[in-house]
Amino acid sequence: MSDEAKPSEPALFEEDPKAELASLRAELRETRELLRELVAMLGERGLVDPVEVRARLANARRQGHTDAHPYRAAAPPAEPPPAGTVACAKCGTIVPERKVFTNANGRFCRDCFEPA
């Protein structure tokens, strides 16, 4: 195909920034809905655990923030862990509640748990 943009795809930079922003928002909304439905379908079939997917997403967001500024400490996440998840008392990793180990010192992920 030639170097020209395909007619069905929007140009990279629109003449009207507001129209471009509206288009990007609509595309983002559609992508979120698609992912939400895919996770729900996979969860219904028992292929994934939606709570674990949310926990992994929260961890990926947190990891992305720590990688973004390697020379300064990352601020704690502004939002609480997703429903049905807990942050490890030692490393802060977000894990589903059913995969948490508890002792007198708090709740821990599998890697950080040490029996008291």
C-alpha positions as CSV (number, residue, x, y, z in Angstrom):
1,M,0.0,0.0,0.0
2,S,1.2,3.6,-0.6
3,D,2.4,6.0,2.1
4,E,-1.0,7.6,2.3
5,A,-3.3,6.9,5.2
6,K,-6.0,4.3,4.6
7,P,-9.4,6.0,4.0
8,S,-11.0,4.1,6.9
9,E,-8.4,5.2,9.5
10,P,-8.4,8.7,10.9
11,A,-5.4,10.8,10.1
12,L,-2.8,11.0,12.8
13,F,-3.3,14.7,13.4
14,E,-6.7,16.1,12.7
15,E,-7.3,19.7,11.6
16,D,-9.6,20.2,14.5
17,P,-8.0,19.3,17.9
18,K,-11.5,19.1,19.6
19,A,-12.7,16.6,17.0
20,E,-9.5,14.5,17.4
21,L,-9.9,14.5,21.2
22,A,-13.6,13.4,20.9
23,S,-12.5,10.7,18.5
24,L,-9.8,9.4,20.8
25,R,-12.2,9.5,23.8
26,A,-14.7,7.4,21.9
27,E,-12.0,4.9,20.8
28,L,-10.8,4.6,24.4
29,R,-14.4,4.1,25.7
30,E,-14.9,1.4,23.1
31,T,-11.6,-0.3,24.0
32,R,-12.5,-0.3,27.7
33,E,-15.9,-1.8,27.0
34,L,-14.3,-4.5,24.8
35,L,-11.8,-5.4,27.4
36,R,-14.4,-5.5,30.2
37,E,-16.6,-7.8,28.1
38,L,-13.6,-10.1,27.2
39,V,-12.6,-10.5,30.8
40,A,-16.2,-11.2,31.8
41,M,-16.5,-13.8,29.0
42,L,-13.3,-15.5,30.0
43,G,-14.3,-15.4,33.7
44,E,-17.7,-17.0,32.8
45,R,-15.8,-19.9,31.2
46,G,-13.4,-20.3,34.1
47,L,-10.4,-19.3,32.1
48,V,-9.5,-16.2,34.1
49,D,-10.4,-14.8,37.5
50,P,-11.7,-11.3,37.1
51,V,-10.5,-10.3,40.6
52,E,-7.0,-11.5,39.8
53,V,-7.1,-9.6,36.5
54,R,-7.9,-6.4,38.4
55,A,-5.1,-7.1,40.9
56,R,-2.6,-7.6,38.1
57,L,-3.8,-4.4,36.5
58,A,-3.3,-2.5,39.8
59,N,0.2,-3.9,40.1
60,A,1.0,-3.0,36.6
61,R,-0.1,0.5,37.1
62,R,1.9,0.7,40.3
63,Q,5.0,-0.8,38.6
64,G,4.6,1.7,35.7
65,H,4.8,4.6,38.2
66,T,7.9,3.3,39.9
67,D,9.6,2.7,36.5
68,A,8.7,6.2,35.3
69,H,10.9,8.0,37.8
70,P,13.9,5.8,38.6
71,Y,15.8,8.5,40.6
72,R,13.1,9.3,43.2
73,A,10.8,7.2,45.4
74,A,7.4,6.5,44.0
75,A,4.4,8.0,45.9
76,P,1.9,5.5,47.3
77,P,-1.0,4.8,45.0
78,A,-3.7,7.4,45.3
79,E,-6.5,4.9,44.9
80,P,-7.3,2.0,47.2
81,P,-6.8,-1.6,45.9
82,P,-9.8,-2.9,43.8
83,A,-12.6,-4.6,45.6
84,G,-11.8,-8.2,46.6
85,T,-8.0,-7.5,46.8
86,V,-5.5,-6.6,49.5
87,A,-2.1,-4.9,49.5
88,C,0.7,-7.0,50.9
89,A,1.9,-5.5,54.2
90,K,5.6,-6.1,53.3
91,C,6.0,-5.4,49.5
92,G,2.7,-3.7,48.7
93,T,1.8,-6.1,45.9
94,I,-2.0,-6.2,45.4
95,V,-3.3,-9.8,45.5
96,P,-6.9,-11.3,45.6
97,E,-8.2,-11.7,49.2
98,R,-8.4,-15.5,48.8
99,K,-4.7,-15.7,48.0
100,V,-3.6,-13.7,51.1
101,F,-1.7,-15.3,54.0
102,T,-2.4,-13.7,57.5
103,N,-0.4,-13.8,60.7
104,A,0.0,-11.6,63.7
105,N,1.9,-9.0,61.7
106,G,-0.7,-8.5,58.9
107,R,-1.7,-9.8,55.5
108,F,1.0,-11.0,53.1
109,C,1.4,-12.2,49.5
110,R,2.8,-15.7,48.9
111,D,6.3,-14.5,48.4
112,C,6.5,-12.4,51.6
113,F,4.6,-14.6,54.1
114,E,6.6,-16.0,57.0
115,P,4.8,-18.0,59.7
116,A,4.9,-16.3,63.1
